[in-house]
Amino acid sequence: MGSAGTAAAAAAADDDIAEHLDVVVLGAGISGINSAHVLRERLPHRSVTVLEARSVVGGTWNFFRYPGFRSDSYMTTFGFRWHPWPHARKIAAAGDIAAYVEDAARADGSLDRIRFRHRVVGCEWRDEDAFWRLRVRVGGGDDDDDGGVTKVFAANFVVACTGYYSYERALEAPIPGIESFAGQVVHPQWWPEDLDYADKKVVVVGSGATAFTIIPAMASSVASITMLQRSPSYAVAMPTRGSLVDRLLRLLLPAAWAHRLCWWKDIAFEMLATQLLLHFPTLGRWALTLQLKAKVPRDLDVGVHFNPRYDPFRQRLCMCPDGDFFKTLHRDNVEVVTDTIDSVVPGGIRLASGRVLDADIIITATGLYFEIMNGIKPLVNGQPIDVGSRYTWRGGMLEGLPNMGYVLGYVVQSWTPGADVMVKLLSRVMRTMETRGANKVVPVIERYKGMPRRIAVDANSNYFVKAADRIPKVTGQGPWYGRTHWLRDAWGLWFGDMDDGLVYSGGGEAKKTA
C-alpha cells in the first residue's frame, strides 16, 4: 500500500476518536493526583490528562460517608511527599483528607488537567495503532452511568489509579434471615445521609477497620451499640499528634524540611515494626495483647474477643486514634460479642449460642469487593484480558497489557509510599521507551509447568481471599512480585533491570498532544 493508501486507512481508523491524548491517568484520588504530579515532574515534555468518573477530587475520601471515617495511617506518609500535611493531627478525618488532596492538586496545577465526569467503560489496544482506545462516558451522574454521551479517546500510555475495590458493589457476605429484619440494614459503603440512629439499638457486624471507626463515632448517640464479630482483629492505640520529635522538628525547621524528615522517620518506623511483627509473630502477638489489656475494661475477656486466628500484619492492623475504641468499650452501652450468626429475626440477631442481640439497625461492615481498573476487561488485538489470570511485573504492569500500568499502594501499611514508588517506576519505563524509540512495551513471562502462582496482595483478609480469582498473580521470583514493602519496591525503582520481563517494540515516536 502506498503512502496515500496508508494515510487513508489511518484516517478511517481514527474516525471514531474524539481526541488523541498522550499519558492518561485514570482517577483523581490520592494515587491519581500523586501520579499526575510525578509524571509531570519526571516527564515534563509529556502531556498528562486525568480522567475522573465523578465530579470531585479525592476518590475514597469523598465517597464513603459513614460516621467517623478517617485515615488509619499517619498523614506524613499517607499524604504526599511534595505537599506537607498542614494540620497537627496526623490521623485525619475524611473531609480534611479530601480538602488536602484538592488543595495539593490546585497548588501543583494538576487540577487543571482533570476532566471530571469522564468514566472509562472500556479499553482496546490494537498493535497496528500502538495506542489505547478508551471508551469514556462523558457527563452523567457521579455514581452511575446514566446520562452523558460515550466518546472514544486515544491514549499512548494509561496509568490506572482506580484503587482496588468496586464503588458499585460490596463483598457478598450472606447473613441468614436478613430479609426478615424489621429494622434498617445499612452497609457503610452506601451510608444514608438521613439515617437517624439517635437512641437506637445498633449491631455492627464485622471486626475490621470500619467497625473500629464507626463504634466510637456513634457510641455517644445510640441507646446501645454492639460489635458482633466472628473472629477478632488486632488493634493498637496511636497518638494523633505524633511524637515529641515531630513537634520539635516542626518548631525548629521550615515546614518542607520538617515534613521530609518526619516522612523518613515514619516510614522507617512503619517498615521496622511491620517486618518485626511479620518475622517474629509470637513476640508481636504478645506485645499487641499486652498494650491492649492495659486499655480495655478488666472484665473483658481479651483471650476471646482480641485473640485473632492469624499472625500480626497478615491482615491490616486496626489503628485507634488516641485509643478511642478502647475508651469507648468502658461505656455501659457498648459491647463486643464474639460468636456466629444463627439467623436474623425481626427484632435483632439470634446467635449460635442462643442469645438474641436486640437491634433497630444492623450495620454490615463485612468488607470490600476487590476490583482493579473498575472491573474493566481490556481488549488486546481483539482478545479480552482477564486481569486475575495474569502475572504482575514489579506490582505495576500486567503480563500481556501493552503501555498500561496500574498503581496500588500497600494494604497492610501506609498506602501512598507504595503508590508513589510505583508511578515512579512507570515513568522510568516510559523514559526507557523514549530512549529506544519504541512505541510499545509489554510485560512477557515465560510460563512453565509448576510455576508459582500466588496472589499479588501480601495479606489474607477475607475480602482478598474471596477475590483470589480477580487478583493478579506473582511468582515471587525476578520482577514478578506484587505488593510487599517500600524497600523492595524502591530497590526495583533504583536498580531494577528495565529489560527483565519487558519487551519493547515499534519505531518512531508515539503520537502526543501539546
PATI-284457 format. One line per field, with one value per residue (C-alpha): residue number from 1; x, y, z. Coordinates in Angstrom, 2 decimals. Example, Ala and Ser with C-alpha at 12.3 -4.5 7.8 and 13.67 -1.06 7.14 Angstrom:
2
i <- [1,2] $
c1 <- [12.30,13.67] $
c2 <- [-4.50,-1.06] $
c3 <- [7.80,7.14] $
***
This chain:
514
i <- [1,2,3,4,5,6,7,8,9,10,11,12,13,14,15,16,17,18,19,20,21,22,23,24,25,26,27,28,29,30,31,32,33,34,35,36,37,38,39,40,41,42,43,44,45,46,47,48,49,50,51,52,53,54,55,56,57,58,59,60,61,62,63,64,65,66,67,68,69,70,71,72,73,74,75,76,77,78,79,80,81,82,83,84,85,86,87,88,89,90,91,92,93,94,95,96,97,98,99,100,101,102,103,104,105,106,107,108,109,110,111,112,113,114,115,116,117,118,119,120,121,122,123,124,125,126,127,128,129,130,131,132,133,134,135,136,137,138,139,140,141,142,143,144,145,146,147,148,149,150,151,152,153,154,155,156,157,158,159,160,161,162,163,164,165,166,167,168,169,170,171,172,173,174,175,176,177,178,179,180,181,182,183,184,185,186,187,188,189,190,191,192,193,194,195,196,197,198,199,200,201,202,203,204,205,206,207,208,209,210,211,212,213,214,215,216,217,218,219,220,221,222,223,224,225,226,227,228,229,230,231,232,233,234,235,236,237,238,239,240,241,242,243,244,245,246,247,248,249,250,251,252,253,254,255,256,257,258,259,260,261,262,263,264,265,266,267,268,269,270,271,272,273,274,275,276,277,278,279,280,281,282,283,284,285,286,287,288,289,290,291,292,293,294,295,296,297,298,299,300,301,302,303,304,305,306,307,308,309,310,311,312,313,314,315,316,317,318,319,320,321,322,323,324,325,326,327,328,329,330,331,332,333,334,335,336,337,338,339,340,341,342,343,344,345,346,347,348,349,350,351,352,353,354,355,356,357,358,359,360,361,362,363,364,365,366,367,368,369,370,371,372,373,374,375,376,377,378,379,380,381,382,383,384,385,386,387,388,389,390,391,392,393,394,395,396,397,398,399,400,401,402,403,404,405,406,407,408,409,410,411,412,413,414,415,416,417,418,419,420,421,422,423,424,425,426,427,428,429,430,431,432,433,434,435,436,437,438,439,440,441,442,443,444,445,446,447,448,449,450,451,452,453,454,455,456,457,458,459,460,461,462,463,464,465,466,467,468,469,470,471,472,473,474,475,476,477,478,479,480,481,482,483,484,485,486,487,488,489,490,491,492,493,494,495,496,497,498,499,500,501,502,503,504,505,506,507,508,509,510,511,512,513,514] $
c1 <- [0.00,1.35,1.67,-1.69,-3.41,-1.76,-2.90,-6.46,-6.54,-5.25,-7.86,-10.60,-9.36,-9.44,-12.96,-14.44,-11.72,-12.73,-9.21,-5.65,-4.04,-0.54,-0.40,-3.78,-4.23,-7.47,-8.79,-8.31,-7.90,-4.68,-2.93,-4.18,-3.17,0.23,0.71,-0.14,2.43,5.17,4.63,4.63,7.75,9.71,8.43,7.91,7.83,4.80,1.17,-0.72,-4.52,-6.55,-9.95,-12.16,-15.52,-17.07,-17.33,-14.92,-11.28,-10.44,-11.59,-12.30,-12.22,-15.18,-17.03,-17.56,-19.88,-20.17,-19.62,-16.00,-14.48,-10.78,-7.27,-5.63,-2.11,-0.13,-0.63,3.11,3.36,-0.24,-0.11,2.15,5.91,5.74,2.86,3.22,0.21,-0.82,-2.57,-1.28,-3.43,-1.59,-4.59,-7.18,-10.91,-12.06,-13.21,-9.79,-8.08,-10.34,-9.70,-5.95,-5.93,-7.82,-5.52,-2.46,-3.91,-4.66,-1.21,0.51,-1.53,-2.86,-6.41,-6.45,-5.54,-8.59,-11.63,-14.48,-17.39,-15.27,-15.94,-13.89,-16.19,-13.94,-10.49,-8.94,-5.39,-4.54,-0.93,-1.48,-2.49,0.03,-2.33,-5.26,-8.81,-10.64,-14.43,-15.44,-18.85,-18.79,-21.33,-23.99,-24.21,-21.37,-22.29,-23.71,-23.52,-26.91,-26.90,-23.99,-22.55,-19.91,-16.74,-13.55,-10.18,-6.80,-4.02,-0.37,0.07,-2.50,-1.89,-4.84,-5.21,-8.69,-7.85,-8.66,-12.34,-15.63,-17.78,-20.83,-20.79,-19.55,-18.26,-21.08,-21.44,-24.75,-26.46,-29.21,-32.65,-31.59,-34.73,-36.88,-35.35,-37.98,-35.44,-32.98,-29.97,-27.13,-23.86,-21.10,-20.34,-23.79,-24.47,-27.85,-27.41,-30.65,-30.02,-31.30,-29.58,-30.18,-31.32,-31.44,-30.06,-27.31,-25.41,-22.28,-21.46,-17.71,-14.39,-12.24,-11.16,-14.67,-16.21,-13.36,-14.13,-17.95,-18.39,-16.51,-18.22,-21.76,-21.49,-22.49,-25.71,-27.17,-29.07,-26.64,-24.08,-22.62,-19.71,-20.57,-17.51,-16.97,-13.22,-11.20,-8.70,-5.50,-5.80,-3.37,-3.71,-1.88,-1.37,-2.99,-0.48,2.66,5.74,7.84,10.32,7.61,6.74,10.38,11.08,8.07,9.06,12.70,12.66,10.84,7.68,9.09,12.25,10.31,7.86,10.66,12.40,9.11,8.37,11.65,11.19,7.64,8.28,11.36,9.37,6.50,8.77,10.70,7.55,5.83,8.77,9.45,5.86,5.82,9.06,8.53,4.75,4.81,6.60,4.25,1.13,2.43,3.27,-0.06,-2.03,-0.08,-0.86,-4.48,-5.01,-3.96,-6.66,-9.82,-12.19,-10.85,-13.88,-13.48,-12.00,-9.10,-8.43,-11.87,-12.50,-8.99,-7.16,-7.04,-6.58,-3.87,-0.41,0.12,0.09,-1.30,-4.29,-4.33,-3.82,-6.79,-5.50,-7.30,-6.53,-5.64,-7.16,-10.70,-12.11,-10.69,-12.07,-15.49,-15.52,-15.74,-19.21,-22.21,-23.94,-21.04,-20.31,-18.11,-19.60,-17.62,-19.99,-21.57,-24.99,-27.68,-30.31,-31.62,-35.04,-37.45,-36.12,-32.41,-29.84,-30.01,-26.54,-25.33,-25.11,-28.86,-28.53,-30.53,-29.00,-31.80,-31.40,-33.16,-30.28,-27.86,-24.67,-22.98,-19.30,-18.31,-15.72,-15.00,-15.33,-11.82,-11.61,-8.85,-9.46,-13.13,-13.70,-12.96,-11.60,-9.17,-9.13,-5.74,-5.86,-9.44,-8.79,-10.23,-7.65,-8.69,-6.50,-6.86,-5.21,-2.18,1.15,2.19,5.53,7.01,3.46,2.70,2.16,0.31,1.52,0.17,-1.07,0.96,1.55,-0.52,0.33,-1.79,-0.96,-1.74,-0.36,0.18,-2.79,-1.29,0.94,0.53,-0.89,0.82,4.55,3.75,1.65,4.38,7.22,5.03,4.26,7.94,8.76,6.23,7.82,11.14,9.54,8.27,11.70,13.23,10.68,11.71,15.40,14.83,12.41,9.75,6.03,5.07,6.20,4.59,5.43,6.10,6.65,7.79,5.37,6.45,4.85,4.57,5.49,4.42,1.01,0.20,-1.99,-0.16,-1.52,0.53,-2.41,-5.07,-8.05,-11.33,-12.12,-8.73,-9.03,-12.50,-11.19,-8.27,-9.58,-9.66,-6.24,-3.15,-0.65,3.01,5.81,7.86,10.89,12.67,10.45,7.24,6.35,3.45,2.87,5.26,7.11,8.62,12.28,11.85,9.91,12.42,15.26,13.39,12.93,16.56,18.33,15.73,16.54,14.14,14.70,13.95,10.39,9.63,9.60,9.91,8.87,7.76,9.62,9.39,7.68,4.17,1.54,1.45,-0.53,0.96] $
c2 <- [0.00,3.45,6.39,7.82,4.50,4.21,7.72,6.96,3.76,5.62,8.34,5.73,4.00,7.33,8.34,7.40,9.01,12.29,13.22,11.90,12.11,11.24,9.91,9.31,8.85,7.18,8.52,11.70,10.22,10.25,7.89,9.74,13.21,11.95,10.14,13.28,15.21,12.60,12.12,15.86,16.30,13.38,13.63,17.39,17.03,14.71,15.79,14.30,14.14,12.85,11.26,11.18,9.39,11.59,15.38,15.78,15.19,12.82,9.34,7.20,10.23,11.81,8.55,6.96,8.86,6.72,8.28,8.79,7.85,8.65,7.53,4.73,5.76,8.84,11.61,12.23,9.05,8.70,12.23,13.50,13.86,17.03,18.69,18.80,17.88,21.21,20.01,18.97,15.82,13.08,10.73,12.68,12.76,12.05,15.63,17.02,14.48,15.27,19.01,18.35,16.34,19.09,21.77,19.79,19.35,23.07,24.12,21.66,22.64,19.10,20.27,21.91,18.56,16.74,16.03,15.34,13.01,11.07,7.42,4.86,1.94,0.01,-0.01,-1.66,-1.96,-2.76,-3.32,-1.56,1.60,1.37,3.29,2.54,3.35,4.37,4.31,7.09,8.04,11.83,13.51,11.70,11.24,10.74,7.22,5.63,5.58,7.25,10.25,11.67,10.50,7.94,9.16,7.41,8.82,7.58,7.28,6.42,5.22,4.58,4.67,3.25,4.79,3.46,1.67,-1.92,-2.01,-1.53,1.55,-0.31,-3.45,-4.70,-8.08,-10.57,-11.87,-13.72,-13.29,-15.88,-14.38,-10.78,-10.26,-10.87,-7.99,-5.39,-2.60,-0.96,-2.67,-0.33,-1.01,1.56,1.84,3.38,5.22,7.04,10.75,10.89,7.86,8.64,6.41,8.54,6.38,3.29,-0.18,-0.85,-4.02,-3.70,-6.98,-7.06,-6.62,-4.67,-1.06,0.14,-1.28,0.16,3.57,3.56,2.43,5.29,7.80,6.55,5.41,8.67,8.97,5.45,3.52,0.65,-0.48,-3.97,-5.14,-8.68,-10.48,-14.00,-13.66,-10.82,-8.39,-6.88,-3.30,-0.73,2.78,5.52,9.15,11.53,14.34,12.31,12.24,14.84,14.51,15.56,18.63,19.66,19.27,21.41,24.02,24.29,23.72,25.08,23.11,21.40,20.22,19.04,17.17,15.39,14.30,13.17,11.19,9.27,8.76,7.44,5.17,3.72,3.06,1.52,-0.80,-1.81,-2.51,-4.34,-6.58,-7.26,-8.38,-10.44,-12.26,-12.65,-13.21,-14.69,-11.62,-9.37,-11.08,-10.78,-7.07,-6.17,-8.11,-6.54,-2.96,-3.87,-5.42,-2.17,-0.22,-2.35,-2.99,-5.56,-7.81,-8.05,-11.43,-10.49,-14.17,-14.43,-11.01,-9.89,-13.12,-13.31,-16.58,-15.09,-13.64,-9.86,-7.93,-10.83,-8.50,-4.75,-3.63,-1.64,1.75,3.50,7.25,8.10,4.73,5.92,2.43,1.12,4.13,3.51,-0.05,1.43,2.84,0.92,0.95,-0.62,-4.34,-6.71,-10.14,-12.95,-15.52,-16.69,-15.78,-18.42,-16.21,-12.69,-12.33,-9.38,-7.78,-8.47,-11.25,-14.73,-16.17,-19.76,-19.64,-18.93,-15.32,-12.69,-9.26,-6.69,-4.25,-1.39,-1.00,-3.63,-2.29,-4.83,-3.84,-7.03,-5.86,-4.52,-6.15,-6.34,-4.92,-3.16,-0.94,-0.67,-4.22,-3.40,-6.26,-4.72,-5.97,-6.58,-7.31,-8.45,-10.76,-9.94,-9.91,-11.37,-9.42,-12.09,-14.69,-12.54,-12.16,-8.74,-7.14,-5.46,-4.95,-2.23,-3.74,-6.84,-9.60,-9.07,-5.48,-3.03,0.57,0.31,0.40,0.22,1.94,0.25,1.15,-1.17,-2.81,-3.56,-0.48,3.16,3.20,6.18,5.26,2.15,4.09,6.74,4.33,2.50,5.53,6.50,3.04,3.52,6.87,5.05,2.53,5.42,7.05,3.74,3.55,7.02,6.19,3.19,4.90,2.30,2.97,-0.26,-2.01,-5.14,-7.48,-11.03,-14.04,-17.47,-19.90,-23.35,-26.32,-25.97,-22.27,-20.49,-18.84,-16.68,-13.59,-10.28,-8.90,-9.94,-10.27,-12.81,-10.58,-12.27,-9.93,-10.69,-14.45,-14.44,-12.36,-14.67,-15.19,-11.41,-10.54,-10.58,-13.33,-13.44,-16.00,-14.11,-14.53,-11.92,-8.97,-10.99,-9.90,-7.88,-5.50,-6.26,-3.32,0.01,-1.02,-3.79,-1.53,1.31,-1.10,-2.12,1.54,2.48,-0.63,-2.80,-4.03,-2.41,-5.32,-8.15,-9.20,-6.32,-6.38,-3.08,-2.74,-0.29,2.60,6.34,8.48,7.75,10.39,13.14,16.25,19.58] $
c3 <- [0.00,-0.94,1.45,0.30,0.98,4.40,5.33,4.18,6.24,9.31,8.85,8.60,11.72,13.59,12.53,15.91,18.02,19.67,20.76,20.91,24.35,25.44,29.04,30.67,34.42,35.48,38.78,40.82,44.28,46.27,43.83,40.76,41.93,43.07,39.74,37.77,39.81,39.45,35.72,35.03,37.16,35.68,32.11,31.63,27.84,28.00,28.23,31.19,31.38,34.35,33.71,36.82,36.82,39.50,39.82,42.75,43.66,46.49,45.47,48.53,50.83,49.05,48.53,51.96,54.30,57.40,60.85,61.88,58.51,58.76,57.84,59.77,58.77,59.68,57.14,56.95,54.86,53.68,52.28,49.52,49.92,47.82,49.70,53.51,55.62,57.20,60.37,63.77,63.85,61.96,61.82,59.88,59.15,55.60,54.96,55.88,53.62,50.65,51.13,51.36,48.11,46.30,47.72,46.59,43.10,42.87,44.14,41.81,38.76,38.30,38.99,35.56,33.97,35.38,33.23,35.63,34.89,32.43,33.31,31.35,30.47,28.09,26.51,23.47,22.15,18.54,17.53,14.22,16.15,19.02,21.31,23.59,22.55,25.72,25.65,28.03,29.36,29.48,31.74,33.75,37.49,39.96,40.99,37.85,34.06,33.47,31.17,29.24,25.94,25.05,23.36,22.31,23.32,22.13,24.72,24.20,27.79,30.51,34.27,36.20,39.67,40.42,43.67,44.48,45.32,43.49,44.07,42.76,44.91,48.26,49.38,49.44,52.98,53.24,56.60,57.13,57.65,56.99,54.86,57.93,59.92,60.88,61.31,58.91,57.32,56.36,54.57,55.25,51.54,50.94,54.18,54.08,54.66,56.62,58.85,62.35,64.89,67.98,70.90,68.65,69.32,66.79,65.91,63.78,62.02,61.41,63.18,60.74,60.45,59.54,62.73,64.82,63.30,63.41,67.00,68.74,66.44,67.19,70.82,72.49,70.44,70.45,73.10,72.61,70.07,69.76,67.62,66.54,65.25,64.05,64.63,66.23,64.73,66.10,67.31,68.60,70.07,68.16,69.23,66.77,67.19,66.70,68.88,70.64,67.76,65.29,67.32,67.73,64.02,63.14,65.72,64.67,60.90,57.84,57.09,53.98,55.80,58.84,56.60,54.75,57.96,59.50,56.34,56.60,60.33,59.98,57.02,58.71,61.88,59.91,57.93,61.04,63.06,60.19,59.38,63.07,63.65,60.44,61.20,64.95,65.18,68.70,70.04,68.07,69.40,72.97,72.59,70.99,73.57,76.44,75.38,74.76,78.19,79.81,77.97,77.83,80.79,83.23,82.88,79.08,78.12,75.85,75.10,73.50,71.96,70.93,70.09,66.26,64.39,62.19,62.86,63.13,59.84,57.84,57.82,58.35,61.94,63.26,64.38,67.23,67.35,70.95,71.90,71.09,70.52,73.80,75.68,74.13,75.50,79.01,78.22,79.56,76.16,74.20,73.92,71.91,71.14,69.53,68.09,64.84,63.50,63.60,61.98,61.87,63.48,63.19,66.38,66.03,65.59,67.11,67.73,67.59,71.40,71.55,72.68,70.80,70.20,70.07,67.20,65.45,62.94,61.60,60.03,57.75,57.90,56.11,53.61,50.14,46.73,45.24,41.75,39.83,36.81,37.83,36.65,33.01,30.89,28.39,24.80,23.21,19.50,19.91,22.87,26.33,29.12,32.46,34.89,37.59,35.36,34.53,36.31,37.52,36.63,39.72,41.02,38.46,34.99,33.82,31.57,28.06,28.60,26.46,27.52,30.67,34.35,37.45,40.70,44.01,47.40,50.35,52.01,55.44,55.59,54.60,51.06,49.45,49.62,47.58,45.08,44.79,44.07,41.54,39.39,39.51,38.18,35.37,34.50,34.22,31.84,29.69,29.64,28.53,25.70,24.56,24.70,22.45,20.10,20.98,20.91,22.69,25.86,27.22,30.13,28.94,31.18,30.07,31.64,32.73,34.41,38.15,38.25,41.47,41.35,44.34,44.64,44.33,47.62,50.64,53.05,53.98,54.76,53.90,51.01,49.42,49.91,48.34,45.42,44.56,41.01,40.40,41.84,39.56,40.27,41.25,41.27,43.86,41.60,39.49,38.58,39.02,42.53,43.92,46.82,49.70,51.24,50.27,50.47,47.91,45.56,45.96,45.14,41.97,41.06,41.60,40.33,38.57,35.06,32.59,30.16,32.55,31.77,29.36,25.54,23.63,20.00,17.33,15.83,15.79,18.36,19.59,18.94,21.51,22.14,23.15] $
***
